[in-house]
Amino acid sequence: MHIYFNYLRAVWLLLCASYLADALPQPWKEAKIYLHENDDYQNAIKHASPGDVFIFTRGTYKGPIVISKDDISLFGHGASIIPGNTQAIPNECSGFAGNDSAGMDTQAGICIAGNGIKFGEFKEHRRITSVTTPVKGVHVSGFEVVGFSGPNIAVIGAQDTLVSGNILRDSPTYGCITAGSTNSRVTENTVTSSNLNGIGICMDDTGPVEVSHNDISGYVVGLCLQTNGAQVEENKVKECCWGAFLDPNVEGVELKKNFISAMNPTCFDGSSGIFVDGGINNQIEQNWITGMKLTDGNGAGIMVWDEPDAVANGNKIERNVLKDNNIDIYVNSTGTGNEFDDNHCSTSVPTRLCDARS
């Protein structure tokens, strides 16, 4: 009798486990789906379930690829994404970066987008004013994305997105941009342009964003900081005009341990490794900046500047190393509370901003 009771109990437990497996969300229902270049990969993504992992096998895929499903991952294994031969079907990222040279909407290579996005005025891109339902938990990694008229990767109206380990080449607008999103991470990507194009990586989010360990080259602006409280650390930026550009009234950025070098020789007067354009209470620490030189002598390592409606206040610029620049630190601001401590450099305007010789 005791053995029979244990048998019934075991059967009951198995039935309960089976029921729970059917009722519970991911990871119980996740699937690994292998895609090839001739598959209908956009349709597969459109019908994804939470937890699905899409493996793009070696080959060339036509974009845009649009992602609006929660908690899915796309991994490229030798996969390249290039613009298609026909006009793209309009999607949430169409025209986000304005128009192309032919007057058509720009298109993103990979578009990670929430639902119910409302756009505001266009500046460098269309500002996002509200998002009804953000897309959550998307991970994109391992792709080569080349030559789209808009951002090679755009993250708009999203939450908890990870963009990592991609090679992004030759977009005239943005290598990667996060906008109207929260908890974005952009890390360990290579972002490069053979011509001097727009912006390598830009962050215009509503919430926290981390940009770290990326390698950026060949853009007018390497890192575009438009998000309060952004954490931008340990990136390598070279052959750009502005290594990192902090927009007016941006506050609380942590810009630390970045290596910025070798200004592009075709850059403009006033180009610099780090440009604080009316920023507030930002921490700029332990960056290494070298080779910010222009033929007219007006290249700078770090510049602090005011705009008519944005005065630079309360910025801490500390423990940076600046070498082989036209001017190491240049300040043209009436703001208060800007602190320059223990910077290893040789030249500054005004004088005495360098505490130790580089």
RAGI-V904798 format. One line per field, one symbol per residue. burial: # if it has 9 or more other ideal C-beta (glycine too) atoms within 8 Angstrom, else .. A space follows every 50 residues. Layout:
burial: ???
//
This chain:
burial: .........................#..##..#.#.....#..##..### #######.#.#.#######.#######.#####....#..########.# ....#############.......####..#..########.####.### ##############.######.###############.#.###..##### #####..#####.############.#.#####.####.########### #.####.####.##..#...##########.####.####.###...### #######..#########.####.#######.#.#..#.##.###.##.. ..##...#
//
